[in-house]
Amino acid sequence: MLPDGLPVPADGALPASVREGLGGRQFGAYVHIPFCRVRCGYCDFNTYTATELGSVSQESYPDAVVKEIALAQRVLNDRGHNSALSTVFFGGGTPTLLPASALVDVLERLRDTFGIIPGAEISVEANPDSVDRDYLAELHAGGVTRVSFGMQSAVPHVLATLDRTHDPARVPEVVQAAKDVGLEVSVDLIYGTPGESLADWRTSLTQAIAMAPNHISAYALIIETGTAIARQIRRGEIAAVDDDLQAEMYELADAMLAEAGYEWYELSNWSKGGAYPSHHNLAYWRDTDWWGFGPGAHSHVNGVRFWNVKHPAAYANRLNGEQSPAAGYEELTPEERFEEVVLLRTRLREGMPTKDLPGATREKVAQLIADGLVEPAAAFRGQIIPTLRGRLLADVIARTLT
């Protein structure tokens, strides 16, 4: 479901208020590729298999994105925005179902339209079964700097429960191929799948670490309403997620990754030696600006959030009719922006300066420190930094605002 919001003008114009303080803000691009060969049982992302696309094809889709890039340029220029892109992220879905040349062409259009700063991080999500060395080499030659593989698990029965179809033996091969062509590599893991034991999870962590990627993400499985796995749990076909076991799995991940030289920098993310964080995702958590291209993609420009219609056909039809694909927008109040900043920054190891909190909230944070929910050292560094357990309770920090 898309959120409620105000209607967006047909030309996509943003409120005039975004002009205030817009200059110099960091700017990124997210490009949503909504295609998957198979819908995974746990996934509630805005993705589609070939039979669900209607009049839109994978071949024609990049043309629609290029039209939105042109629209974004007009809208942003009208509001005085002139920042070059500092990050680009192709996500999905499975971006690598498109030819590498198609992704590179979209990247080139972004470069020609907005500019991309030197040394920018350019990431592509990939299914291990949808790429080979030649494909990865073409991405790298086209300007991509980083690839993120959806490993999820190294254990076949866990992958089967998740409806993941890739061969786990394939993952080390493509990770090495990506390294060989000069790409930074991240692998994504999921823990807490029904039927997954602590030993299973240790196996997945061990194999992920053995591949020595630059970055590892580990996400707790969340059962979303309307997914296949939610229906299986409701019917009693598989067990419900065990929250206590998930907490143990998180602690195991943190311990094993730290021992292997990975530094935790965000609730679910670890970087090798602290040198390879996802700069695109950090930009989200630091409340910067980005434009989300594609059906269902969300954007943020200086306190204004807007989101596109969900279905690829509706998205393409609007752009073909020279209309914005945006379905709605909201303009955040200063209070809403502050609450959001606290929620986002307390996910990060760097935290946020306590001096930026209102007086009453600073006092409540001091009590959290006294109660052991925030590291005592944070008081000396002037930062809110959750403890290991506290990371799982970031909403406690947010409730200090009320």
C-alpha positions as CSV (number, residue, x, y, z in Angstrom):
1,M,0.0,0.0,0.0
2,L,1.2,3.5,-0.8
3,P,0.8,6.1,2.0
4,D,-1.9,8.8,1.9
5,G,-0.7,12.2,0.7
6,L,-1.5,15.3,-1.2
7,P,-2.1,15.2,-4.9
8,V,1.0,16.0,-7.1
9,P,0.5,18.4,-10.0
10,A,0.6,16.8,-13.4
11,D,4.0,18.5,-14.1
12,G,5.4,17.1,-10.9
13,A,6.2,20.5,-9.4
14,L,7.5,20.5,-5.8
15,P,6.3,23.0,-3.2
16,A,8.2,26.3,-3.4
17,S,9.3,25.7,0.2
18,V,12.0,23.2,-0.9
19,R,14.1,26.2,-2.2
20,E,14.9,27.2,1.4
21,G,18.3,25.7,2.3
22,L,18.3,23.4,-0.7
23,G,21.7,24.4,-2.1
24,G,24.6,22.1,-1.2
25,R,22.5,19.3,0.2
26,Q,23.8,15.8,-0.7
27,F,21.8,14.2,-3.5
28,G,21.5,10.6,-4.6
29,A,19.5,8.5,-7.0
30,Y,17.7,5.3,-6.4
31,V,16.6,3.4,-9.6
32,H,14.0,0.7,-9.0
33,I,14.0,-2.3,-11.3
34,P,10.7,-4.1,-10.5
35,F,11.3,-7.4,-12.2
36,C,11.8,-10.9,-10.7
37,R,11.8,-14.3,-12.2
38,V,10.1,-15.7,-9.1
39,R,8.4,-13.9,-6.2
40,C,10.1,-14.9,-3.0
41,G,7.7,-16.0,-0.3
42,Y,8.8,-13.4,2.3
43,C,9.0,-10.4,-0.1
44,D,6.5,-7.6,-0.1
45,F,8.6,-5.2,-2.3
46,N,7.0,-3.7,-5.4
47,T,8.1,-6.4,-7.8
48,Y,6.5,-8.3,-10.7
49,T,7.0,-11.5,-12.6
50,A,6.7,-11.5,-16.4
51,T,3.0,-12.5,-16.3
52,E,2.1,-9.5,-14.1
53,L,3.5,-6.8,-16.3
54,G,0.7,-6.2,-18.8
55,S,1.8,-3.8,-21.5
56,V,5.3,-3.1,-20.0
57,S,8.3,-5.2,-21.0
58,Q,11.8,-5.4,-19.5
59,E,13.1,-4.2,-22.9
60,S,10.9,-1.0,-22.8
61,Y,11.2,-0.2,-19.1
62,P,14.5,1.7,-19.3
63,D,12.9,4.2,-21.7
64,A,10.3,5.0,-19.0
65,V,13.0,5.6,-16.4
66,V,14.9,7.9,-18.8
67,K,11.7,10.0,-19.2
68,E,11.4,10.3,-15.4
69,I,15.0,11.4,-15.3
70,A,14.2,14.3,-17.7
71,L,11.1,15.2,-15.7
72,A,13.2,15.2,-12.5
73,Q,15.7,17.6,-14.1
74,R,12.9,20.0,-15.0
75,V,11.3,19.9,-11.5
76,L,14.6,20.2,-9.6
77,N,16.0,23.0,-11.8
78,D,12.7,24.9,-11.3
79,R,13.4,24.8,-7.5
80,G,17.0,25.8,-7.8
81,H,18.6,22.4,-7.2
82,N,22.0,21.9,-8.9
83,S,23.8,19.2,-6.8
84,A,25.6,16.5,-8.6
85,L,24.8,12.9,-7.6
86,S,27.0,11.5,-4.8
87,T,25.5,8.0,-4.9
88,V,23.4,5.9,-7.3
89,F,21.7,2.6,-6.3
90,F,20.0,0.2,-8.7
91,G,17.6,-1.9,-6.5
92,G,14.6,-4.1,-7.0
93,G,13.4,-6.6,-7.7
94,T,16.4,-8.0,-9.6
95,P,18.2,-5.3,-11.5
96,T,20.5,-7.8,-13.1
97,L,17.6,-9.3,-15.1
98,L,18.1,-6.4,-17.4
99,P,21.2,-6.5,-19.7
100,A,24.2,-4.8,-18.2
101,S,24.1,-2.4,-21.1
102,A,20.6,-1.2,-20.1
103,L,21.8,-0.4,-16.5
104,V,24.8,1.4,-17.9
105,D,22.7,3.4,-20.3
106,V,20.5,4.6,-17.4
107,L,23.6,5.4,-15.4
108,E,25.0,7.4,-18.3
109,R,21.7,9.4,-18.6
110,L,21.9,10.2,-14.9
111,R,25.5,11.3,-15.4
112,D,24.6,13.5,-18.4
113,T,21.6,15.0,-16.7
114,F,22.8,15.7,-13.1
115,G,26.5,15.0,-13.1
116,I,28.1,12.5,-10.7
117,I,30.8,13.5,-8.3
118,P,34.3,12.0,-8.6
119,G,34.6,8.8,-6.6
120,A,30.8,8.4,-6.3
121,E,29.5,5.0,-5.1
122,I,27.4,3.3,-7.8
123,S,25.7,0.1,-6.6
124,V,23.7,-2.7,-8.2
125,E,21.8,-5.4,-6.4
126,A,22.2,-8.8,-8.0
127,N,20.9,-12.3,-7.7
128,P,23.8,-14.8,-7.7
129,D,22.2,-16.8,-10.6
130,S,21.6,-13.7,-12.8
131,V,25.2,-12.6,-13.4
132,D,28.5,-14.0,-14.6
133,R,32.0,-12.6,-14.9
134,D,31.4,-10.9,-18.3
135,Y,28.2,-9.2,-17.0
136,L,30.0,-7.9,-13.9
137,A,32.9,-6.7,-16.1
138,E,30.5,-4.8,-18.3
139,L,29.0,-3.1,-15.2
140,H,32.4,-2.1,-13.9
141,A,33.5,-0.8,-17.3
142,G,30.3,1.3,-17.4
143,G,31.0,3.0,-14.1
144,V,29.4,0.7,-11.5
145,T,31.7,0.5,-8.4
146,R,29.8,-1.9,-6.1
147,V,27.6,-5.0,-6.3
148,S,25.3,-6.4,-3.6
149,F,24.5,-10.1,-3.8
150,G,21.3,-11.5,-2.3
151,M,22.9,-14.5,-0.6
152,Q,20.3,-14.7,2.3
153,S,21.5,-18.1,3.5
154,A,24.0,-20.9,2.7
155,V,21.6,-23.6,3.9
156,P,19.4,-25.2,1.3
157,H,16.4,-25.8,3.5
158,V,16.4,-22.2,4.7
159,L,16.6,-21.0,1.1
160,A,13.7,-23.3,0.2
161,T,11.5,-21.8,2.9
162,L,12.3,-18.3,1.6
163,D,11.5,-19.5,-2.0
164,R,15.0,-18.4,-3.0
165,T,16.0,-20.4,-6.2
166,H,19.7,-19.7,-6.5
167,D,22.3,-22.4,-5.8
168,P,24.2,-21.5,-2.7
169,A,27.4,-22.9,-4.3
170,R,27.1,-20.2,-6.9
171,V,27.6,-17.4,-4.4
172,P,31.4,-17.7,-3.8
173,E,31.9,-17.9,-7.6
174,V,30.2,-14.7,-8.4
175,V,31.7,-12.9,-5.4
176,Q,35.2,-13.8,-6.6
177,A,34.3,-12.8,-10.1
178,A,33.1,-9.4,-8.9
179,K,36.3,-8.9,-7.0
180,D,38.4,-10.0,-10.0
181,V,36.8,-7.3,-12.2
182,G,37.4,-4.6,-9.6
183,L,34.0,-4.2,-7.9
184,E,33.4,-3.8,-4.2
185,V,31.2,-6.6,-2.9
186,S,28.4,-6.8,-0.3
187,V,26.4,-9.9,0.6
188,D,23.0,-9.7,2.2
189,L,21.8,-12.3,4.7
190,I,18.5,-13.0,6.4
191,Y,18.2,-14.6,9.8
192,G,15.2,-16.0,11.8
193,T,13.6,-17.9,9.0
194,P,11.1,-20.5,10.3
195,G,13.0,-23.8,10.8
196,E,16.4,-22.1,10.8
197,S,18.5,-23.2,13.8
198,L,21.3,-21.2,15.4
199,A,23.7,-23.8,13.9
200,D,22.2,-23.1,10.4
201,W,22.8,-19.4,11.0
202,R,26.3,-20.0,12.1
203,T,26.9,-21.9,8.8
204,S,25.7,-19.0,6.8
205,L,27.8,-16.5,8.7
206,T,30.9,-18.7,8.4
207,Q,30.5,-19.0,4.6
208,A,29.8,-15.3,4.1
209,I,32.9,-14.4,6.1
210,A,35.0,-16.9,4.2
211,M,34.2,-15.1,1.0
212,A,35.7,-11.9,2.5
213,P,33.3,-9.4,1.0
214,N,33.8,-5.7,1.7
215,H,30.4,-5.5,3.4
216,I,27.8,-7.8,5.0
217,S,24.2,-7.0,5.8
218,A,22.2,-9.2,8.1
219,Y,18.5,-8.5,8.3
220,A,16.0,-10.1,10.7
221,L,13.1,-11.8,8.8
222,I,10.0,-9.7,9.2
223,I,6.7,-11.4,8.3
224,E,4.7,-9.0,6.2
225,T,1.0,-9.3,5.8
226,G,-0.1,-10.6,2.4
227,T,3.1,-12.6,1.7
228,A,3.2,-16.3,0.9
229,I,5.1,-17.0,4.1
230,A,2.6,-15.1,6.2
231,R,-0.2,-17.3,4.8
232,Q,1.9,-20.5,5.5
233,I,2.3,-19.5,9.1
234,R,-1.4,-18.6,9.4
235,R,-2.3,-22.0,8.1
236,G,0.1,-23.7,10.5
237,E,2.3,-25.1,7.7
238,I,5.4,-23.6,9.1
239,A,6.3,-22.2,12.6
240,A,6.1,-18.6,13.5
241,V,9.3,-16.5,13.8
242,D,10.9,-16.9,17.2
243,D,11.8,-13.5,18.4
244,D,14.2,-14.7,21.2
245,L,16.0,-16.9,18.7
246,Q,16.3,-13.9,16.3
247,A,17.9,-11.9,19.1
248,E,20.5,-14.7,19.7
249,M,21.2,-14.8,16.0
250,Y,21.8,-11.1,15.9
251,E,24.2,-11.3,18.8
252,L,26.0,-14.3,17.1
253,A,26.3,-12.2,13.9
254,D,27.7,-9.2,15.8
255,A,30.3,-11.4,17.6
256,M,31.4,-13.4,14.6
257,L,31.6,-10.4,12.3
258,A,33.6,-8.4,14.8
259,E,36.0,-11.2,15.3
260,A,36.5,-11.4,11.5
261,G,37.3,-7.7,11.3
262,Y,33.9,-6.3,10.3
263,E,32.8,-3.1,12.1
264,W,29.1,-2.5,12.9
265,Y,28.0,0.9,11.7
266,E,24.3,0.6,11.4
267,L,21.6,-1.7,12.9
268,S,21.9,-4.4,10.3
269,N,25.2,-3.6,8.5
270,W,28.9,-4.3,9.0
271,S,31.8,-3.0,6.9
272,K,35.3,-4.7,6.6
273,G,37.7,-2.7,8.7
274,G,35.1,0.1,8.8
275,A,36.3,1.2,5.3
276,Y,33.4,0.0,3.1
277,P,30.0,1.2,4.4
278,S,27.1,1.6,2.0
279,H,27.3,5.4,1.4
280,H,23.9,5.4,-0.4
281,N,22.2,3.9,2.6
282,L,24.1,6.2,5.0
283,A,22.6,9.1,3.0
284,Y,19.1,7.8,3.8
285,W,19.9,7.5,7.5
286,R,21.5,11.0,7.6
287,D,18.4,12.7,6.2
288,T,19.9,13.8,2.8
289,D,18.1,14.2,-0.5
290,W,17.4,11.6,-3.2
291,W,15.1,11.0,-6.1
292,G,13.6,7.5,-6.5
293,F,13.1,6.6,-10.1
294,G,10.6,3.8,-11.1
295,P,7.2,2.5,-10.0
296,G,6.6,2.7,-6.3
297,A,9.9,4.5,-5.7
298,H,10.0,7.1,-2.9
299,S,11.9,10.4,-3.0
300,H,12.9,13.1,-0.5
301,V,13.9,16.6,-1.3
302,N,14.5,19.0,1.6
303,G,11.6,17.9,3.8
304,V,9.2,17.0,1.0
305,R,8.5,13.3,0.4
306,F,6.8,11.9,-2.7
307,W,6.2,8.5,-4.1
308,N,5.3,7.0,-7.5
309,V,2.4,4.9,-8.6
310,K,3.1,1.2,-8.0
311,H,2.4,-0.7,-11.2
312,P,5.0,-0.5,-14.1
313,A,2.2,0.0,-16.6
314,A,0.6,2.9,-14.8
315,Y,4.1,4.4,-14.3
316,A,4.9,4.1,-18.0
317,N,1.5,5.4,-19.1
318,R,1.9,8.6,-17.1
319,L,5.3,9.3,-18.4
320,N,4.2,8.6,-22.0
321,G,1.5,11.1,-21.5
322,E,4.0,13.7,-20.3
323,Q,2.7,13.5,-16.7
324,S,4.5,13.0,-13.4
325,P,4.3,9.4,-12.2
326,A,4.1,10.6,-8.6
327,A,1.0,9.4,-6.7
328,G,1.2,11.7,-3.7
329,Y,3.5,13.9,-1.5
330,E,3.8,15.1,2.0
331,E,5.6,18.1,3.4
332,L,7.1,17.3,6.8
333,T,6.7,19.8,9.7
334,P,9.9,20.7,11.6
335,E,8.7,18.5,14.5
336,E,8.2,15.5,12.1
337,R,11.6,16.0,10.5
338,F,13.2,16.1,14.0
339,E,11.5,12.9,15.1
340,E,12.5,11.2,11.8
341,V,16.2,12.3,12.2
342,V,16.3,10.8,15.7
343,L,14.8,7.5,14.5
344,L,17.2,7.4,11.6
345,R,20.4,8.5,13.4
346,T,19.9,6.2,16.4
347,R,20.2,3.3,13.9
348,L,23.8,4.4,13.3
349,R,26.9,3.7,15.4
350,E,27.8,7.4,15.1
351,G,24.6,8.3,16.7
352,M,23.5,12.0,16.9
353,P,24.8,14.9,19.0
354,T,22.9,15.1,22.2
355,K,23.3,18.9,22.0
356,D,20.8,18.8,19.1
357,L,18.1,17.4,21.4
358,P,15.6,19.7,23.3
359,G,16.3,20.2,27.0
360,A,13.6,17.8,28.2
361,T,14.7,15.1,25.8
362,R,18.3,15.5,26.8
363,E,17.3,14.8,30.4
364,K,15.4,11.7,29.3
365,V,18.4,10.5,27.4
366,A,20.5,11.0,30.5
367,Q,18.1,8.7,32.3
368,L,18.5,6.1,29.5
369,I,22.2,6.2,30.0
370,A,21.7,5.7,33.8
371,D,19.3,2.8,33.1
372,G,21.9,1.2,30.8
373,L,20.0,1.5,27.6
374,V,22.6,3.8,26.1
375,E,26.4,3.3,26.5
376,P,27.8,5.4,29.3
377,A,30.7,6.4,27.1
378,A,28.1,8.2,24.9
379,A,27.9,10.9,27.6
380,F,31.6,11.7,27.1
381,R,31.4,11.6,23.3
382,G,28.3,13.8,23.2
383,Q,26.5,11.1,21.1
384,I,23.5,8.9,21.5
385,I,24.9,5.4,20.7
386,P,22.7,2.4,21.4
387,T,24.2,-0.7,23.1
388,L,23.9,-4.1,21.4
389,R,20.5,-4.7,23.1
390,G,19.6,-1.1,22.7
391,R,20.0,-1.3,18.9
392,L,17.0,-3.6,18.9
393,L,15.1,-1.0,21.0
394,A,15.7,2.2,19.0
395,D,12.1,3.1,19.4
396,V,12.8,3.6,23.1
397,I,15.0,6.6,22.1
398,A,12.2,7.9,19.8
399,R,9.7,7.7,22.6
400,T,11.8,10.2,24.5
401,L,10.4,12.8,22.1
402,T,6.9,12.4,23.5
